[in-house]
Amino acid sequence: MKELNDFFDMNWVDKLPNFYIINSRQEIDFLWKKKSPPWCIMWAAEDKNIYLLARDKYATESNHEPDSDELYRCRIKHELAYQFIDEFIDLNCVKKAKRMAYPLWLHDGLSDVLSGGTLLKERPKSIKGILGTYDVYSDDNCEYKESLFVVKALLKKYGKEKILELLKKAAAVGTNMEFKKIFREVYGFTLNYKNINDLVYNE
């Protein structure tokens, strides 16, 4: 909690997220109000709480192998980082277009960096999918594979203040085109695959 509060320059100590353990896919479907994908084992919900499938149910209720302790801690911190991002936006964005600061790659990438995902994921050979998506995940879930390395490179070169500024502004817009405009305002370069690949692979 302290690491996340420090990153976001917050002191979130009241009404913190609760953690709820789920024991079956049927319970997840009930909470989602629809059929959930088998890869879903935990999520940060709009009620600011975090829901987790019990680790001993992975084999029967998901398509995941058992987590190591390190991976399990990273997963939980990833979901907690989601909630910190949302709380940061609630505190700093007067005009919110949507609940989250889209695009999804920004949310996922920052959550991955803050949870230690850089230790657990292999860097792809190129960034080639995330810029075409906004508020819906792509079919190949490239957001999970690529976004961490884009956000990590942005943080390394430009620092956290720029990405916090981007979060505030991103929450106030509602389209990918609008986001690309504010990205250029914040970072001073056009958001395209050439520039992003140069940033990631020349760091």
C-alpha positions as CSV (number, residue, x, y, z in Angstrom):
1,M,0.0,0.0,0.0
2,K,2.8,2.4,0.9
3,E,4.5,1.9,-2.5
4,L,1.3,2.7,-4.4
5,N,0.5,5.7,-2.2
6,D,4.0,7.0,-2.7
7,F,3.9,6.6,-6.5
8,F,0.5,8.4,-6.8
9,D,1.4,11.0,-4.2
10,M,-1.7,9.9,-2.2
11,N,-2.6,9.0,1.3
12,W,-5.4,6.5,0.6
13,V,-6.1,5.1,4.0
14,D,-9.9,5.2,4.3
15,K,-12.5,3.0,2.5
16,L,-9.7,0.8,1.1
17,P,-10.5,-2.1,-1.2
18,N,-11.8,-5.3,0.4
19,F,-10.7,-8.7,-0.9
20,Y,-13.3,-11.4,-1.5
21,I,-12.4,-15.1,-2.2
22,I,-14.5,-16.8,-4.9
23,N,-14.8,-20.6,-4.9
24,S,-16.4,-21.4,-8.3
25,R,-16.8,-20.3,-11.9
26,Q,-20.5,-20.1,-11.3
27,E,-20.0,-17.5,-8.6
28,I,-17.8,-15.4,-10.9
29,D,-20.5,-15.7,-13.6
30,F,-23.1,-14.5,-11.1
31,L,-21.0,-11.5,-10.1
32,W,-20.3,-10.6,-13.8
33,K,-23.9,-11.2,-14.7
34,K,-22.7,-13.1,-17.8
35,K,-20.5,-16.0,-18.7
36,S,-16.9,-15.3,-17.7
37,P,-13.8,-16.4,-19.7
38,P,-11.8,-19.3,-18.1
39,W,-8.7,-17.1,-17.8
40,C,-10.4,-14.7,-15.4
41,I,-9.2,-15.5,-11.9
42,M,-9.3,-12.1,-10.2
43,W,-10.5,-8.6,-11.0
44,A,-10.8,-5.0,-9.6
45,A,-14.5,-4.2,-9.6
46,E,-16.3,-0.9,-9.9
47,D,-17.3,-1.1,-6.2
48,K,-13.5,-0.6,-5.5
49,N,-13.2,-4.1,-4.2
50,I,-11.1,-7.0,-5.5
51,Y,-12.4,-10.5,-6.2
52,L,-10.1,-13.5,-6.4
53,L,-10.7,-17.1,-7.3
54,A,-9.3,-19.4,-4.5
55,R,-5.9,-20.7,-5.5
56,D,-6.9,-24.3,-4.9
57,K,-9.7,-23.9,-7.4
58,Y,-7.5,-23.0,-10.4
59,A,-7.3,-26.5,-11.7
60,T,-11.1,-27.1,-11.8
61,E,-12.5,-23.5,-12.3
62,S,-10.0,-21.9,-14.7
63,N,-7.5,-22.6,-17.4
64,H,-4.5,-21.5,-15.3
65,E,-1.7,-23.5,-13.9
66,P,-1.1,-23.1,-10.1
67,D,0.6,-19.8,-9.3
68,S,3.9,-19.5,-7.6
69,D,3.8,-17.3,-4.5
70,E,5.7,-14.6,-6.4
71,L,3.2,-14.6,-9.3
72,Y,0.3,-14.6,-6.9
73,R,1.6,-11.6,-5.1
74,C,2.1,-9.8,-8.4
75,R,-1.4,-10.6,-9.6
76,I,-2.9,-9.2,-6.4
77,K,-0.8,-6.1,-6.5
78,H,-1.8,-5.6,-10.2
79,E,-5.4,-5.5,-9.2
80,L,-4.7,-3.2,-6.3
81,A,-2.8,-0.9,-8.6
82,Y,-6.0,-0.7,-10.8
83,Q,-7.9,0.6,-7.8
84,F,-5.2,3.1,-7.0
85,I,-5.3,4.4,-10.6
86,D,-9.1,4.8,-10.3
87,E,-8.8,6.5,-6.9
88,F,-6.1,8.9,-8.3
89,I,-8.4,9.8,-11.2
90,D,-11.4,10.3,-8.9
91,L,-9.3,12.7,-6.8
92,N,-7.7,14.6,-9.7
93,C,-10.1,14.6,-12.7
94,V,-13.1,16.9,-12.4
95,K,-14.5,15.8,-15.7
96,K,-14.5,12.0,-16.2
97,A,-15.6,10.6,-19.6
98,K,-15.6,7.0,-18.3
99,R,-14.8,5.1,-15.1
100,M,-11.2,4.3,-16.2
101,A,-8.5,6.2,-18.0
102,Y,-8.5,4.5,-21.3
103,P,-6.9,3.2,-23.4
104,L,-6.7,-0.2,-21.7
105,W,-2.9,-0.5,-22.5
106,L,-2.2,2.5,-20.3
107,H,-4.2,1.0,-17.3
108,D,-2.7,-2.4,-17.7
109,G,0.8,-1.3,-18.4
110,L,1.0,0.9,-15.4
111,S,-0.6,-1.7,-13.2
112,D,2.0,-4.3,-14.5
113,V,4.9,-2.0,-13.8
114,L,3.8,-1.2,-10.3
115,S,3.1,-4.8,-9.4
116,G,6.5,-6.1,-10.6
117,G,5.3,-7.7,-13.8
118,T,8.6,-6.8,-15.5
119,L,10.1,-9.6,-13.6
120,L,7.6,-12.2,-15.0
121,K,7.0,-11.3,-18.6
122,E,9.2,-11.7,-21.6
123,R,9.6,-8.6,-23.8
124,P,8.0,-9.1,-27.2
125,K,10.1,-8.7,-30.4
126,S,8.1,-5.6,-31.3
127,I,5.1,-3.5,-30.3
128,K,2.5,-4.0,-32.9
129,G,-1.0,-4.3,-31.5
130,I,-1.9,-2.0,-28.6
131,L,-2.4,1.3,-30.4
132,G,-5.4,0.1,-32.4
133,T,-7.4,-0.7,-29.3
134,Y,-9.1,1.6,-26.8
135,D,-11.8,0.3,-24.4
136,V,-12.1,-3.3,-25.6
137,Y,-9.3,-5.9,-25.4
138,S,-8.0,-7.2,-28.7
139,D,-8.5,-10.8,-29.7
140,D,-4.9,-11.8,-28.9
141,N,-4.8,-9.8,-25.7
142,C,-1.8,-7.8,-26.9
143,E,-2.5,-5.3,-24.2
144,Y,-1.3,-7.8,-21.6
145,K,1.8,-8.7,-23.6
146,E,3.0,-5.3,-24.8
147,S,1.7,-2.5,-22.6
148,L,4.0,-3.2,-19.7
149,F,7.1,-2.5,-21.8
150,V,5.7,0.7,-23.3
151,V,4.8,2.2,-19.9
152,K,8.1,1.1,-18.4
153,A,10.0,2.9,-21.2
154,L,7.8,6.0,-20.7
155,L,8.6,6.0,-17.0
156,K,12.3,5.5,-17.5
157,K,12.7,8.3,-20.0
158,Y,10.2,10.9,-18.8
159,G,9.5,10.0,-15.2
160,K,6.3,9.5,-13.3
161,E,5.0,13.1,-13.4
162,K,4.3,12.8,-17.1
163,I,2.4,9.6,-16.8
164,L,0.3,11.0,-13.9
165,E,-0.5,14.0,-16.0
166,L,-1.5,11.7,-18.9
167,L,-3.8,9.7,-16.6
168,K,-5.6,12.9,-15.4
169,K,-6.1,14.1,-19.0
170,A,-7.0,10.6,-20.4
171,A,-9.9,10.2,-18.0
172,A,-11.5,13.3,-19.5
173,V,-11.6,12.1,-23.1
174,G,-13.6,9.3,-24.7
175,T,-12.0,8.2,-27.9
176,N,-8.6,6.9,-29.1
177,M,-8.2,9.9,-31.4
178,E,-8.6,12.3,-28.5
179,F,-6.2,10.3,-26.4
180,K,-3.5,10.4,-29.1
181,K,-3.9,14.2,-29.1
182,I,-3.4,14.6,-25.4
183,F,-0.5,12.1,-25.5
184,R,1.3,14.4,-27.9
185,E,0.6,17.4,-25.7
186,V,2.1,15.6,-22.7
187,Y,5.1,13.8,-24.3
188,G,5.8,16.0,-27.3
189,F,5.8,13.2,-29.9
190,T,3.2,11.4,-32.0
191,L,1.8,8.1,-30.6
192,N,2.6,5.7,-33.4
193,Y,4.3,2.3,-33.7
194,K,7.6,3.7,-35.0
195,N,8.0,6.1,-32.2
196,I,6.9,3.6,-29.5
197,N,9.2,0.9,-30.8
198,D,12.1,3.3,-30.9
199,L,11.3,4.3,-27.3
200,V,11.0,0.7,-26.1
201,Y,13.9,-0.9,-27.9
202,N,16.4,2.0,-27.8
203,E,16.1,2.6,-24.0
